[in-house]
Amino acid sequence: MIGDRVKEMRMKKQLSLSELAERTKITKSYLSNIERNISTNPTIDVIQKLASGFKVHPSVLLNWKEDKKESQSTNGSLEYIKYRINSMDNEQLRELKDYVDVIEWKRGKIPLSDLIKFI
């Protein structure tokens, strides 16, 4: 059940209910009800807040797939990035693109002259 997974992840990350409540903006009492399987059908919004609080993709929280971040999988990192990109506005996306350009420049994949136009 979802409550067991939430409690397992919270304990694994050594978070108190209060800390998780602060991270997710979900009340401590509702989190407790989820963990004790009293509330067994949280909304998508709650699942997304929990996933964000745990810094995982919602599918990991729902146990639909293995926690790839824990196994240091590149694919898991990509899933996490995709998840985070979906919540970004246009300004944040442009800033992210600039960061990617700097990384590419550091690896020698784009010339410095191309990078300067972004500065």
C-alpha positions in Angstrom: 0.0 0.0 0.0 1.0 3.6 -0.5 1.3 4.3 3.2 3.8 1.5 3.7 5.9 2.9 0.9 5.7 6.5 2.2 6.8 5.4 5.7 9.6 3.3 4.3 10.9 6.1 2.2 10.6 8.6 5.0 12.5 6.3 7.4 15.1 5.6 4.7 15.8 9.3 4.3 15.7 9.8 8.1 12.9 12.4 8.0 10.4 13.0 10.8 6.8 13.5 10.0 7.2 17.2 10.8 10.2 17.5 8.4 8.3 15.7 5.6 5.2 17.9 6.3 7.4 21.0 6.0 9.0 19.8 2.7 5.7 18.9 1.1 3.3 21.4 2.6 1.0 18.5 3.6 -0.3 18.4 7.2 1.4 16.1 9.6 -1.9 14.5 10.5 -2.7 13.7 6.9 0.8 12.2 6.4 0.3 10.1 9.5 -3.1 8.9 8.1 -1.4 8.0 4.8 1.4 6.1 6.6 -1.1 4.2 8.8 -3.2 3.3 5.7 -6.2 5.2 7.0 -6.0 7.4 3.9 -5.4 4.9 1.1 -6.2 7.0 -2.0 -4.2 10.3 -1.9 -4.8 12.7 -4.8 -2.3 13.1 -7.7 -1.4 16.5 -6.2 -0.5 14.8 -2.9 1.5 12.1 -4.7 3.4 14.8 -6.6 4.1 16.8 -3.4 5.4 13.6 -1.7 7.6 12.7 -4.6 9.0 16.2 -4.7 9.6 16.0 -0.9 11.5 12.7 -1.3 13.2 13.9 -4.5 12.0 11.0 -6.6 9.7 10.5 -9.6 6.1 9.8 -8.5 6.3 6.4 -10.1 9.0 5.5 -7.6 6.8 6.5 -4.8 3.9 4.4 -6.2 6.3 1.5 -6.5 5.6 1.2 -10.2 9.3 0.8 -10.9 12.5 0.5 -9.1 14.1 3.5 -7.5 16.7 4.2 -10.1 18.2 7.1 -8.3 19.2 4.7 -5.5 20.9 2.4 -8.0 22.7 5.4 -9.6 21.2 4.7 -12.9 21.6 7.2 -15.7 18.0 6.4 -16.8 16.7 7.3 -13.3 18.5 10.6 -13.5 16.9 11.3 -16.8 13.5 10.4 -15.5 14.0 12.8 -12.5 15.1 15.6 -14.9 12.1 15.0 -17.1 9.8 15.2 -14.1 11.4 18.5 -12.9 11.4 20.1 -16.4 7.6 19.6 -16.6 7.1 22.0 -13.7 9.4 24.8 -15.0 8.3 28.0 -16.6 9.9 29.5 -19.8 12.5 31.5 -17.9 13.6 28.5 -15.9 13.9 26.5 -19.1 16.1 29.1 -20.7 18.3 29.2 -17.6 18.5 25.4 -17.7 19.5 25.5 -21.4 22.3 28.0 -20.5 23.6 25.5 -17.9 23.6 22.7 -20.4 25.5 24.9 -22.9 28.1 25.5 -20.3 28.5 21.8 -19.6 28.8 21.1 -23.3 31.4 23.8 -23.6 33.4 22.3 -20.7 33.4 19.0 -22.5 34.6 20.7 -25.7 31.4 20.0 -27.6 30.7 23.6 -28.5 33.2 26.4 -29.3 33.7 29.2 -26.8 32.6 31.7 -29.4 29.2 30.0 -29.4 29.0 30.1 -25.6 29.8 33.8 -25.4 26.6 34.8 -27.1 24.7 33.4 -24.1 26.5 35.5 -21.6 
